[in-house]
Amino acid sequence: MLGFATVGLLAYAVDLALFTALRGPAGLDPLTAKSVSFLAACTVAYAGNALGTYRTVRTPGLRAYGAFFAVNLAGAAVQLLCLAVSHYALGLTSQRADTVSGTVVGMALATVLRFWGTRTWVFRAEGRVGSWTG
């Protein structure tokens, strides 16, 4: 779990920094900025998990990347939903509100989904099917 958390923190930093830059100085709308920052963070997370956290689990071919992308896409949907509700439904339109809803609240909820999905469907070791602990 420590390796997953470390990789996650790195991907989170990429997501937060890129979202902030795209939302602020670049002036993109919040959903576009979050989508671009998600793609960058997803790539960092896959590389970190494949080469670090789950390096002993051999998952051949593109299946692992496809499953990883699908799990992270579901996590991104959670983040985008939090951002959309905050920005459009609640009218909290400041950059700070967008950052809190998309990269704090949304990320916390999405992390639970990603941890479970990554261990269950992407880097599944023999004898461990769907287990949270091993």
PyMOL commands that set and color helices and strands:
alter all, ss='L'
color gray80, all
select helices_A, chain A and resi 2-23+30-53+61-89+95-122
alter helices_A, ss='H'
color red, helices_A
deselect
rebuild
show_as cartoon
